[in-house]
Structures are given as C-alpha cells and as structure tokens.
Amino acid sequence: MSRHRHSLFVNAALLLAVVVCAGATLFGQAAKTTPPASATSNQTEKMTGQTRLMVMRSLQSERVFARIMLPQGDKGIKIKNGVVSPSEAKIAQEIAEYGPAARPGDRCVISDVQIKDNQITVELNGGSKKHQKWYQHIQVISNAGATPIPGGPSPQSLDAHGTTVTLEFDKFVPELNGEQVRALFGPVIDFKALTPVEAYEKTLPPKIQEAIKDHKILVGMDKEMVTYAKGRPQQRIRDKDDQGRDYEEWIYGKPPEEVDFVRFKGNEVARLEIMTVDGQKVVRTEKEVDLPSRETELAEQKPASKPQNAPSLRRPGEEPEVPTTTADHRAPRPQDQSPPADGTNPNTGQPTMTPPGSPPVIPTGGPTMTPPPHAMPAS
C-alpha cells in the first residue's frame, strides 16, 4: 500500500515539473516575439558621420513654410515623439513678450543645422542668437582698457529675429535620411515649398502648364516660357527673313538627337521647326496659344478716376463773389491794378500825391506831362 502511494507521488511530481517547463518555454517564446518598445529602440543603429553630413547638407539653406506660430527667443520649439512643446498658451505668452519669428504660412529659411547627441536643431531666419564673424571679436587694448574696433556689431538682441526648432530622441539620433528627418519636422515646418518654376507655372493657363511640365514648346509662347520649358538654348542666331524682318532663333539639341529650331518674332514664338531622330522635318507656324499683348492689357485696365474738385462752402450753382481774372485764379489786389491815365488813385479817386524830390509818375499810354520848372529833366 505504501509502495503504491509512493509511486503516485512520484508521478505527480514529474507531471508538475513537465507543466512548469512547458509554461516557461511558452513565456520565453512570447517574450521573443513581442519585445517591448524600449528594447526595440535600443537595437536601432546610431547615425553615422557620413549620414550626419548628408542630412546637414540636405537641410542647409532649405526654404520652408511655418505651420504654427513661432516665437522669438532662445527657447525655441521642441518636438519629441511627435509632440510639440511648449504648449499653445506658453507660445502665446512668449510671442507677447519677445514677438513672433514667423506666423503660419510665412516663408522661412534654414540658416544653420546642428546634430549633437540626441538632438537635431535647425535655425530659422538666422536663429535666436546673432553669430559674429571672427574679425568682429577684435579689440584694441590700451591703458584705458579693451575697446572694440569702430564699426562693430550692434547688440545681439537687436539683430536676431529668428528661432530654433529642435527634434529630440530618447538616447541618440538614429540612422535617418533627409526625407525621414523632414517628415519628423512636419508638425512645425513644411518643406513642400514651391520652387520658382512651380510658382511661375501656377500663373499660366493650363495648356501652357502642361507643355512646360512635358518640356514642349508651343507657337505663341514667349521667351520666358520657352526657357522654363527647355532651359537655356545651346545656340542663338539672329538674322533676317525673306521680307527683311529681324528674327532670333534658339536651337536646342544636336544631331543625331532631336533638334528644335525656335524662331522668335519680337518676344513671341512665330515658327517651330523640329528635326526628328529618323530624319523627318516638322514645321509649325500656326499659333497654338494666344497670350494677351501689352496693348490689350492696357486697354482692359480701367481709366484712372478724375481728381475731385477742391472743397468749397458755396452752394451748388452759386458763383464766387470776386471773379477770377488772373492767370493764377486769384482775385486781383488793388496794388496789382494799373493806375488810371489821369493819375488819380483808383480806390479813392483823388490825385496821387508824390513825395517831395521824387520824379513825377508818368502813366503808360497817357498824355505826356512836362515836368515842373524847378525839376531838372532826366538826362
């Protein structure tokens, strides 16, 4: 009886050991298949020196658009795990204290890029601190002390109007390319700024936009459109046609490749000749796009409004009391009026009195008057 109980106890112990071992194996497999996030981040490779240099070059002098209000000051904006700090209330407080560096939609320029430890920092519009040149640190030492050279920099607070945006990581900067870094900066700045070509294309009709994207030339384009579509020509020729009119021809390509001969009359494409690779010649002279001329634009402009008359206190239809007869539209003054032929005062009607010793007044156009006996005649 005791032997039977002993065997049952041994079998139960063995069964328990098997169950414990199986549970440990299953837990180990589960731990290997779903590791924690911290373990995954530890396995990420650290950014190499070559990648760091490539990322800095790709971001340097890049033109971006601000997505949020960016305050001035040395604190700047920080992004960690997609969360932007400080809060909107804190940003509004800093803007009220230091002023805005950029508003949503404003265009900014990345003036400097730094990658250190676990941070990638970009400076926008010069950053929050004014960087000085080496010669601006030169000082003249004399008995009175060290004085900076004349023409030195102004205070930094008066020159620095930018800000900084910092991208933070847990332990170190991982191996990322330029596009990935741009995506991480996305909550604050937008790198999808339009190039000059894209901005110019948006001002053109759809047909010309498609032609420029496909690098094609249409009869009726101007020189600027052709330059955006094909670039600068390899050769330019100026000559006269059969009627003796001047023209300019731009040549793109060289045989055996396709060659385009673009002839301009003034600033407009008047003739397009294409020599294909198989030797065929295609000539187009019919106008394909119609652009408004300068004369048409001026004709469509509204005429300038006439200037309003000077304000007056007179009622409508009321004539001025003193008629304006002079050229400067002012009423004549008494001293400006010519004296009457008889020598009387025009205001009082009395004879004009001349001071003693003064020559007599001889009216113009009147009868000649002889001087009195005591007056010597003028020589």
C-alpha positions as CSV (number, residue, x, y, z in Angstrom):
1,M,0.0,0.0,0.0
2,S,2.9,2.4,0.9
3,R,4.6,1.5,-2.4
4,H,1.6,2.4,-4.4
5,R,1.2,5.8,-2.7
6,H,4.9,6.5,-3.2
7,S,4.6,5.8,-7.0
8,L,1.6,8.1,-7.3
9,F,3.5,10.9,-5.5
10,V,6.5,10.5,-7.9
11,N,4.2,10.6,-11.0
12,A,2.5,13.8,-9.8
13,A,5.9,15.4,-9.1
14,L,7.1,14.5,-12.6
15,L,3.8,15.8,-14.2
16,L,4.1,19.1,-12.3
17,A,7.7,19.6,-13.5
18,V,6.7,19.0,-17.1
19,V,3.9,21.6,-16.8
20,V,6.3,24.2,-15.3
21,C,8.9,23.6,-18.0
22,A,6.3,23.9,-20.8
23,G,5.0,27.2,-19.3
24,A,8.5,28.6,-19.1
25,T,9.1,27.7,-22.8
26,L,5.9,29.3,-23.9
27,F,6.6,32.5,-22.0
28,G,10.1,32.7,-23.4
29,Q,8.7,32.4,-27.0
30,A,6.1,35.1,-26.3
31,A,8.8,37.4,-24.9
32,K,10.9,36.9,-28.1
33,T,8.0,37.5,-30.5
34,T,6.7,40.8,-28.8
35,P,9.7,42.7,-27.3
36,P,9.0,45.9,-25.5
37,A,9.4,49.3,-27.3
38,S,12.4,50.2,-25.2
39,A,14.2,47.0,-26.4
40,T,13.4,47.8,-30.0
41,S,14.8,51.4,-29.6
42,N,18.0,50.0,-28.2
43,Q,18.5,47.9,-31.3
44,T,18.3,51.0,-33.6
45,E,21.6,52.0,-35.2
46,K,23.2,55.3,-34.3
47,M,23.6,57.8,-37.1
48,T,26.9,57.6,-38.7
49,G,29.2,60.5,-39.5
50,Q,28.6,60.2,-43.2
51,T,24.8,60.2,-42.8
52,R,25.0,63.2,-40.5
53,L,26.9,65.2,-43.1
54,M,24.4,64.3,-45.8
55,V,21.4,65.3,-43.7
56,M,23.0,68.6,-42.8
57,R,23.7,69.3,-46.4
58,S,20.2,68.4,-47.5
59,L,18.6,70.7,-44.9
60,Q,21.0,73.7,-45.1
61,S,19.5,76.8,-46.8
62,E,16.2,75.0,-47.4
63,R,13.2,77.2,-47.8
64,V,10.2,76.1,-45.7
65,F,6.8,77.3,-44.6
66,A,5.8,77.7,-40.9
67,R,2.8,75.6,-39.8
68,I,2.4,77.2,-36.3
69,M,3.2,80.5,-34.6
70,L,7.0,80.6,-33.9
71,P,8.1,82.9,-31.1
72,Q,11.5,84.7,-30.9
73,G,13.8,83.9,-28.1
74,D,16.4,81.4,-27.2
75,K,14.0,78.6,-26.1
76,G,12.5,77.8,-29.5
77,I,10.3,74.9,-30.3
78,K,10.9,71.2,-29.4
79,I,9.5,68.1,-31.0
80,K,9.7,64.7,-29.3
81,N,7.7,61.6,-30.3
82,G,5.5,63.8,-32.5
83,V,4.5,66.1,-29.6
84,V,5.3,69.8,-29.9
85,S,6.4,71.8,-26.8
86,P,5.8,74.2,-25.2
87,S,2.0,74.4,-25.2
88,E,0.0,76.9,-27.2
89,A,-0.6,79.0,-24.2
90,K,3.1,79.2,-23.4
91,I,3.9,80.0,-27.1
92,A,1.3,82.8,-27.0
93,Q,3.0,84.2,-23.8
94,E,6.5,84.1,-25.4
95,I,5.1,85.8,-28.6
96,A,3.6,88.6,-26.4
97,E,7.0,89.0,-24.6
98,Y,9.5,88.6,-27.5
99,G,7.5,89.0,-30.6
100,P,6.8,86.4,-33.4
101,A,9.6,85.0,-35.6
102,A,7.1,83.6,-38.1
103,R,3.4,83.2,-38.5
104,P,1.5,80.2,-40.1
105,G,2.2,80.3,-43.8
106,D,5.3,82.6,-43.6
107,R,8.3,81.5,-45.6
108,C,11.4,80.8,-43.6
109,V,15.0,79.9,-44.5
110,I,17.0,77.3,-42.6
111,S,20.2,79.2,-41.8
112,D,22.0,76.5,-39.8
113,V,21.7,72.8,-38.9
114,Q,23.3,71.1,-35.9
115,I,23.2,67.4,-35.0
116,K,24.5,66.7,-31.5
117,D,23.9,63.8,-29.0
118,N,20.2,63.1,-29.2
119,Q,19.1,66.3,-31.0
120,I,18.7,67.7,-34.5
121,T,18.4,71.5,-34.3
122,V,17.6,73.8,-37.2
123,E,17.8,77.6,-37.1
124,L,15.2,79.6,-38.9
125,N,15.9,83.1,-40.3
126,G,19.2,83.4,-38.5
127,G,18.2,81.8,-35.2
128,S,17.7,83.4,-31.8
129,K,21.4,84.5,-31.4
130,K,23.3,86.7,-33.8
131,H,26.5,84.9,-35.0
132,Q,29.5,87.2,-35.3
133,K,32.4,87.0,-37.7
134,W,35.9,86.4,-36.4
135,Y,37.0,90.0,-37.1
136,Q,34.1,91.3,-35.0
137,H,35.8,89.9,-31.9
138,I,38.9,92.0,-32.4
139,Q,39.5,94.6,-29.6
140,V,42.1,97.3,-29.1
141,I,43.9,97.1,-25.7
142,S,45.3,100.3,-24.3
143,N,45.8,102.0,-21.0
144,A,42.1,102.8,-20.8
145,G,41.2,99.2,-21.3
146,A,40.0,96.9,-24.1
147,T,37.7,98.7,-26.6
148,P,36.1,97.1,-29.7
149,I,37.1,98.4,-33.1
150,P,34.9,101.0,-34.6
151,G,32.0,99.8,-36.7
152,G,31.5,96.7,-34.6
153,P,28.2,94.7,-34.4
154,S,25.2,96.1,-32.8
155,P,23.7,94.3,-29.7
156,Q,22.6,90.8,-30.4
157,S,19.1,91.3,-29.2
158,L,18.6,94.0,-31.9
159,D,19.9,91.8,-34.8
160,A,18.5,88.3,-34.0
161,H,14.9,87.8,-35.1
162,G,14.7,84.1,-35.8
163,T,14.1,81.0,-33.8
164,T,15.1,77.3,-33.5
165,V,13.3,74.1,-33.9
166,T,14.8,71.0,-32.1
167,L,14.0,67.4,-32.8
168,E,14.7,65.3,-29.7
169,F,15.2,61.5,-29.4
170,D,15.4,59.2,-26.4
171,K,19.1,58.3,-26.3
172,F,20.8,59.2,-29.6
173,V,20.0,60.3,-33.1
174,P,19.2,57.1,-35.1
175,E,20.1,56.4,-38.7
176,L,17.7,58.6,-40.7
177,N,17.9,60.1,-44.2
178,G,16.9,63.6,-45.2
179,E,13.3,62.7,-46.2
180,Q,12.7,61.0,-42.8
181,V,14.0,64.0,-40.9
182,R,11.7,66.3,-42.9
183,A,8.8,64.1,-42.0
184,L,9.6,64.4,-38.3
185,F,9.8,68.2,-38.5
186,G,6.4,68.1,-40.2
187,P,4.3,69.3,-37.2
188,V,6.1,72.6,-37.1
189,I,7.5,73.4,-40.6
190,D,6.5,72.4,-44.1
191,F,9.3,71.5,-46.6
192,K,7.0,71.3,-49.6
193,A,7.8,74.9,-50.6
194,L,7.1,75.8,-54.2
195,T,10.2,76.2,-56.4
196,P,10.4,79.3,-58.7
197,V,9.3,77.2,-61.7
198,E,6.3,75.8,-59.8
199,A,5.3,79.2,-58.6
200,Y,5.5,80.6,-62.2
201,E,3.6,77.7,-63.7
202,K,0.6,78.4,-61.4
203,T,0.2,81.8,-63.0
204,L,-0.1,80.4,-66.5
205,P,-3.1,78.8,-68.4
206,P,-3.5,75.0,-68.0
207,K,-2.4,74.3,-71.6
208,I,0.9,76.1,-71.1
209,Q,1.4,74.5,-67.7
210,E,1.2,71.0,-69.3
211,A,3.6,72.0,-72.0
212,I,6.2,73.3,-69.6
213,K,5.9,70.1,-67.5
214,D,6.4,68.0,-70.6
215,H,9.3,70.2,-71.8
216,K,7.4,71.1,-75.0
217,I,7.3,74.3,-77.0
218,L,4.1,75.8,-78.4
219,V,3.8,78.5,-81.1
220,G,2.8,81.7,-79.3
221,M,4.9,81.2,-76.1
222,D,7.2,84.0,-75.0
223,K,10.9,83.7,-74.3
224,E,10.4,83.2,-70.5
225,M,8.0,80.3,-71.1
226,V,10.4,78.6,-73.5
227,T,13.3,79.0,-71.0
228,Y,11.2,77.3,-68.3
229,A,10.2,74.5,-70.7
230,K,13.6,73.8,-72.3
231,G,16.2,75.7,-70.4
232,R,18.8,77.9,-72.0
233,P,19.5,77.2,-75.7
234,Q,22.8,75.8,-76.8
235,Q,22.9,78.2,-79.7
236,R,21.3,81.5,-80.7
237,I,21.2,83.0,-84.2
238,R,20.0,86.5,-85.3
239,D,19.2,87.1,-88.9
240,K,16.6,88.5,-91.4
241,D,13.8,86.6,-93.1
242,D,12.8,86.9,-96.8
243,Q,10.8,90.0,-96.1
244,G,13.8,91.7,-94.4
245,R,12.4,91.4,-90.9
246,D,14.6,90.7,-88.0
247,Y,14.2,87.5,-86.1
248,E,16.0,85.4,-83.4
249,E,16.3,81.7,-83.4
250,W,17.1,79.4,-80.5
251,I,18.5,75.9,-81.2
252,Y,18.1,73.0,-78.8
253,G,19.9,69.7,-79.2
254,K,22.5,68.4,-81.6
255,P,22.3,65.6,-84.2
256,P,21.8,62.7,-84.1
257,E,19.4,63.7,-81.4
258,E,16.2,65.6,-82.0
259,V,16.9,69.3,-82.8
260,D,14.4,72.1,-82.2
261,F,14.7,75.4,-84.1
262,V,12.6,78.0,-82.2
263,R,12.1,81.3,-84.2
264,F,11.0,84.4,-82.3
265,K,9.4,87.5,-83.8
266,G,9.9,90.0,-81.1
267,N,9.2,88.2,-77.8
268,E,6.9,85.5,-79.2
269,V,7.5,82.1,-80.9
270,A,6.4,82.5,-84.5
271,R,7.8,79.3,-86.0
272,L,8.9,76.0,-84.6
273,E,10.9,73.5,-86.7
274,I,11.7,70.0,-85.3
275,M,14.2,67.6,-86.9
276,T,13.3,64.2,-85.5
277,V,15.8,61.4,-85.0
278,D,14.6,59.5,-88.1
279,G,15.2,62.5,-90.3
280,Q,11.7,63.8,-90.6
281,K,11.1,67.6,-90.6
282,V,8.1,69.0,-88.7
283,V,7.3,72.7,-89.1
284,R,4.6,74.5,-87.1
285,T,3.7,78.1,-87.7
286,E,0.0,78.3,-86.7
287,K,-0.5,79.9,-83.3
288,E,-1.2,77.3,-80.6
289,V,-1.6,79.6,-77.6
290,D,-3.0,83.1,-77.5
291,L,-1.4,85.4,-74.9
292,P,-2.8,88.8,-74.2
293,S,-0.5,91.5,-75.5
294,R,0.7,94.5,-73.6
295,E,-1.7,96.8,-75.6
296,T,-4.6,94.5,-74.7
297,E,-3.7,94.6,-71.0
298,L,-3.5,98.4,-71.0
299,A,-6.8,98.7,-72.9
300,E,-8.6,96.4,-70.4
301,Q,-7.4,98.5,-67.5
302,K,-10.0,100.9,-66.1
303,P,-9.3,104.5,-66.7
304,A,-8.0,106.5,-63.8
305,S,-10.6,108.4,-61.9
306,K,-10.6,112.2,-62.2
307,P,-9.4,114.1,-59.2
308,Q,-12.2,115.6,-57.2
309,N,-12.6,119.4,-57.0
310,A,-11.4,121.3,-54.0
311,P,-13.9,121.6,-51.2
312,S,-16.0,124.8,-51.2
313,L,-18.6,126.4,-48.9
314,R,-20.6,127.7,-51.8
315,R,-24.0,126.2,-52.6
316,P,-24.5,124.3,-55.9
317,G,-24.7,126.8,-58.7
318,E,-23.6,129.7,-56.6
319,E,-21.0,131.9,-58.3
320,P,-18.0,133.3,-56.5
321,E,-18.3,137.0,-55.3
322,V,-15.0,138.1,-56.7
323,P,-14.4,136.9,-60.3
324,T,-11.0,135.4,-61.0
325,T,-9.4,137.1,-63.9
326,T,-5.7,136.5,-63.3
327,A,-3.8,133.5,-64.6
328,D,-3.2,132.1,-61.2
329,H,-7.0,132.1,-60.5
330,R,-6.7,134.6,-57.7
331,A,-8.7,137.8,-57.3
332,P,-6.6,140.9,-58.3
333,R,-5.3,143.0,-55.4
334,P,-5.6,146.8,-55.5
335,Q,-1.8,147.3,-55.6
336,D,-1.7,145.0,-58.7
337,Q,-4.1,147.2,-60.7
338,S,-2.6,149.6,-63.2
339,P,-3.2,153.3,-62.2
340,P,-5.6,155.3,-64.3
341,A,-4.3,157.6,-67.1
342,D,-5.2,160.8,-65.2
343,G,-3.0,159.9,-62.2
344,T,-5.8,159.6,-59.7
345,N,-5.9,156.9,-57.0
346,P,-8.2,154.1,-58.3
347,N,-9.5,153.4,-54.7
348,T,-10.3,157.0,-53.6
349,G,-10.5,158.9,-56.9
350,Q,-8.2,161.6,-55.5
351,P,-5.0,162.8,-57.3
352,T,-2.0,160.8,-56.4
353,M,0.4,162.5,-54.0
354,T,4.1,162.1,-54.7
355,P,6.8,162.6,-52.0
356,P,9.0,165.8,-52.4
357,G,12.0,165.3,-54.6
358,S,10.7,162.2,-56.3
359,P,10.3,162.1,-60.1
360,P,6.8,162.5,-61.4
361,V,4.8,159.4,-62.3
362,I,4.2,159.2,-66.0
363,P,1.3,156.9,-66.8
364,T,1.9,154.5,-69.6
365,G,-0.1,155.2,-72.7
366,G,-1.4,158.5,-71.3
367,P,-0.6,162.1,-72.5
368,T,2.9,163.2,-72.0
369,M,3.3,165.5,-69.0
370,T,6.1,168.1,-68.7
371,P,8.0,168.3,-65.5
372,P,7.6,171.4,-63.3
373,P,10.0,174.3,-63.8
374,H,12.0,173.5,-60.6
375,A,12.6,169.9,-61.6
376,M,15.6,169.0,-63.7
377,P,14.7,167.0,-66.8
378,A,16.1,163.5,-66.8
379,S,19.2,163.2,-69.0
